[in-house]
Amino acid sequence: MSDIWVFNGNKAHFPSGVFSSLENAKEWIEKNKLSGILTKYPIDIGVYDWAVQNNFFSPNHEKQKLPAFIGSFTSASMEHYHFLDGKED
C-alpha cells in the first residue's frame, strides 16, 4: 500500500475516517450523508516532502523551511474530492 484516503468533515479538527480504498471511503461518506473533503495521502512521507519531490512546491523563503510551516503544510495538488451531504460536490 502506497497511499490512504483520509476524510475530514467540515469544521472538524481531526480526521473522522481513514480508508484503504476510494470506494470504501465514498460508500461510508454517502451512507452517513457527510460533508467535507476526502484526500489521498502518501504513506511514509510527509506532504511537504512529497510536494517538493514531485515539483508541486519549492520553498522560496527561509520561513518555508521551518518546522511550523512544514508541520502545517498541505497541497491542493493531492488528489481530493469535496462532499456535501454525502454527495460528491
C-alpha positions in Angstrom: 0.0 0.0 0.0 1.5 3.3 -1.0 -1.4 5.7 -0.1 -4.5 6.0 2.0 -7.7 8.1 1.9 -8.4 10.5 4.8 -11.8 12.1 5.3 -12.0 15.5 7.2 -15.5 16.6 7.9 -16.4 20.3 7.7 -15.3 22.2 10.8 -13.5 19.1 12.1 -10.1 19.5 13.8 -9.1 15.9 13.2 -9.9 13.2 10.5 -13.0 11.1 11.1 -12.2 8.3 8.7 -9.1 6.6 7.1 -9.6 4.2 4.3 -7.6 1.8 2.1 -9.7 2.5 -1.0 -11.6 5.3 -2.6 -14.6 3.1 -3.0 -14.8 2.3 0.7 -14.4 5.9 1.7 -17.1 7.1 -0.8 -19.5 4.4 0.4 -19.1 5.5 4.1 -19.4 9.2 3.3 -22.6 8.6 1.2 -24.1 6.3 3.8 -23.7 8.9 6.6 -24.5 11.9 4.4 -21.3 13.6 5.3 -19.9 16.9 4.2 -16.1 17.5 3.9 -13.0 16.7 2.0 -11.6 13.2 1.1 -7.9 13.4 0.3 -5.4 10.8 -0.9 -2.3 10.8 1.3 1.0 9.1 0.5 2.3 6.7 3.2 5.7 7.0 4.8 6.4 10.5 3.6 5.2 13.9 4.7 3.1 16.0 2.4 5.7 18.8 2.3 8.4 16.3 1.2 6.0 14.7 -1.3 5.2 18.1 -2.8 8.8 19.0 -3.1 9.8 15.7 -4.6 7.0 15.9 -7.2 7.8 19.5 -8.1 4.4 20.8 -6.8 6.2 23.1 -4.3 9.6 24.7 -4.0 10.5 26.6 -0.8 11.4 30.2 -1.8 11.8 31.7 1.7 13.6 30.5 4.8 10.3 30.6 6.8 9.1 27.9 4.4 11.7 25.5 5.7 10.7 26.0 9.4 9.0 23.2 11.4 5.8 25.3 11.9 5.4 25.7 8.2 6.3 22.0 7.3 4.1 20.7 10.1 1.0 22.6 8.8 1.7 22.2 5.1 -0.9 20.9 2.7 -1.1 20.7 -1.0 -4.0 21.3 -3.4 -2.1 19.0 -5.8 -3.1 16.0 -3.8 -6.0 14.1 -5.3 -9.1 15.1 -3.3 -12.9 15.2 -3.5 -15.4 17.6 -1.9 -18.7 16.2 -0.5 -21.9 17.9 0.6 -24.5 15.8 2.4 -22.9 12.6 1.2 -22.8 13.6 -2.5 -19.7 14.4 -4.4 -19.7 18.2 -4.9 
